[in-house]
Amino acid sequence: MTKDDFGVWSVELPDDPTTGAPAIAHGSRVKIRLQHPGGWWVDRLPAWIKWATVPEGVMGAKFDGIHWDPPANEKYKPKHTRPQKPGSLKIYEAHVGMSSENEGVASYIYFKDNVLPRIHKLGYNAIQLMAIQEHAYYGSFGYHVTNPFAVSSRSGTPEELKALVDEAHRLGLVVLLDVVHSHISSNADDGLAGFDFGQGRGANYFLQGDAGYHRQWDSKLFDYSCYEVLRYLLSNIRYWMDEYQFDGFRFDGVTSMLYHHHGIDVGFSGNYAEYCSPSTNVDAVVYLMLANKLIHSLHKEALTVAEDVSGMPALGRPVEECGGGFDYRLGMGIPDFWIKLLKHTRDEDWKPSQIVSVLCNRRYTEKTVAYAESHDQALVGDQTIAFRLMGAEMYSGMSALQPASPLIDRGMSLHKVIRAVTMALGGEAYLNFMGNEFGHPEWMDFPREGNDWSYKYCRRQWSLVDSEHLRYPQLNAFDAACMAADEKFGYISSGLQWVTVMDDEKQVLVAERGPLLFVFNLSPFDDYEGLPVPAPVPGKYRAVLDSDGVEFGGKGRIGHSIDHFTQPGSPQDPAGQFYDRGQYLKVLAPSRTVVAYALVNEEKEKAKAGKAAASKVKTVKAAAGGATGPTTTAAAKTSAAKRSS
């Protein structure tokens, strides 16, 4: 092997001059043998390996690198173009391996054929794929990456992953890769960490000593000041976009990258001294700017999302403005808030003002992906919102053929309300983890020694949402209705957001988002009939979405055909103002529900009614004309019969 001017070692193996056969055949097992500075020899997987497998059924077996270069007739060729960037981003976070109901690892082909149609039917327009980069330890959820360029072999081959992405594009789904460039698994035998022999900066992927070790993750940290590290990571970005047609990335562990302290035992209050100090890892910030610049230059419609809990200013502004270049940042404080509220606060003490404060606490002009829960909240040791609300009664009380118990009724209601208010006020995009939309019970636990290597809790029980006699389809239907409402009204991404009422005593929250007027009643006890609600403009309003619908497991108390006319001023003064609005309307707000109202366009409605009436007249005339013929003929036959007799 020879070393170039940049310190990279390589060797070129020419094809056979007679047969043209490659020096290393497709599918060959490959490793690099290196002499350790201590004098002994070690085997390592190539840093750019595209696929790595482990022998089946061999406990403790190490991964083998697989030379992946299939002949032209075996390479998957994309058939569909990338979809356009969604105006209102709705992300479905998914893990391919645990996407099947069977107790095992699901394949890319299974996900393509069985899960993608579900996502498309629900109305999401993007998927975020986790655990795609190879990781030797399955239980790491894909975040202890060993081989950044390799497709996880547990679920299939690189060509099968390409087919999955292509099918998603056919369905109009943007595909984001959950990419891990914040750290690398310390597994030296199977991954990139094996190239760390203690060499210094400029000759190592990683920093040395405490600076190169993440004590909470037990992993190695990249040296972002090294040009070769930057070239390696940036080429990794391009590889996933060019080779697999990914449309963007969710960058994991951004907070750890931004600061030398990695956010460990550090709180962020919003004081700018917390962001602009010697604790800031400028080299990592520059890498993230370079990565975003590259991504958006390769594909103008690309999307990037930062997993940052610190609130680093300008992280979500363009690089041209000296920002981080991300399109979105995750609203990571929102799910933490819901957990604390459910654990420590009685329902009757929920305060709309507190909820609004948390949901609206984000940086102006930097877009946020809101979510009530993600994969983090579903892991063993934690609970999903549904399981936290309903617990073990989900095993026995979810039949739709019998009345819901008070616990199930409360759980169903709050599950819908929490997700709806998060969509309405939490950000400019929305994310949901696979199965949480229908209240998947229990938790997630990957096979490990502690659970006897079981896959029982490492799967998704789709049969629950497919069983019409259960209540899971009702929660699923509400999620789909929220997606459909956003598709029609574009409220999730709307820049118009105004909270008018935060009544902590009545536990009523009223907010305008886009063209919709949301009314939330969080009270566990009180229904409000004829509740005055400030309206943005005068006119006639109708309900377009409500969590109390029978099809969503509610009691069906909201009429969608009922017209709600605004009245001027306030209930006390027709010439006055009502919560800074010059008009109001009266509505029914049942306990623990959300209802969204839209202004009726009366001109369009009249025109539509006129067309319908005209069409009905034509139909009646046609029917009458059709009936006249046979009747006249019958009468003529009767008259002729009389004359004959």
Secondary structure, DSSP 8 states (H G I E B T S, - for coil): -EE-TTS-EE------TTT---SS-TT-EE-EEEE-TTS-EEEE--TT-SEEE--TT-TT---EEE-----GGGS----S------SS-EEEEEESTT-SSSSS---HHHIIIIIHHHHHHHT--EEEEES-EE-S-GGGTT-S-SEEEEE-GGG--HHHHHHHHHHHHHTT-EEEEEE--S-EE--TTTSGGGG-SS--TTS-SB--GGGGEETTTTEE-B-TTSHHHHHHHHHHHHHHHHHH---EEEETTHHHHHBTTTTTT----S-GGGTSSTTB-HHHHHHHHHHHHHHHHH-TT-EEEE--SS--TTTTS-GGGTS---SEEE-THHHHHHHHHHHH--GGG--HHHHHHHHT-S-TTS-EEE-S--HHHHBTTS--HHHHHHGGGGGTS-BTTS---HHHHHHHHHHHHHHHHHHHHS-SEEEEETTGGGT--S-B----GGGTT--TTSS--HHHHH-TTBSHHHHHHHHHHHHHHHHHH--TT-S-EEEEEEETTTTEEEEEETTEEEEEE--SS--EEEEEEE-SSSSEEEEEEETT-GGGTS-----TT--EE-EES-SS-TTS-BTTBSEEEEEEE-TTEEEEEEE--HHHHHHHHHHHHHHHHHHHHHHHHHHHHHHHHHHHHHHHHHHH-
